[in-house]
Amino acid sequence: MQISEFQRFISQKYEATDRRRGTPATFMWFVEEVGELATSLAGDSHAEKQDEFADVLAWLCTLANINDVDLEKACEKYTKGSVKGFKE
């Protein structure tokens, strides 16, 4: 599945509700999921890590959808060579 396909899937399933909730509240849900991912990364359960990565990606898609951002297009800054070097 491509990023755009997953983003569309999330949009079709949740976007109406997500737009009503708005960006600030949705961002808080996203941050909560990032916190759960952080906790899982400190643990030993690979299945839990997988679940939390999926949740973070889904909420990121939600934020992108309600802010009219195409994530696949946004990622072109990496795939098309616009980013030089790395952060240490």
Order of alpha helices (4+ residues) and beta strands (2+ residues): alpha-alpha-alpha-alpha-alpha
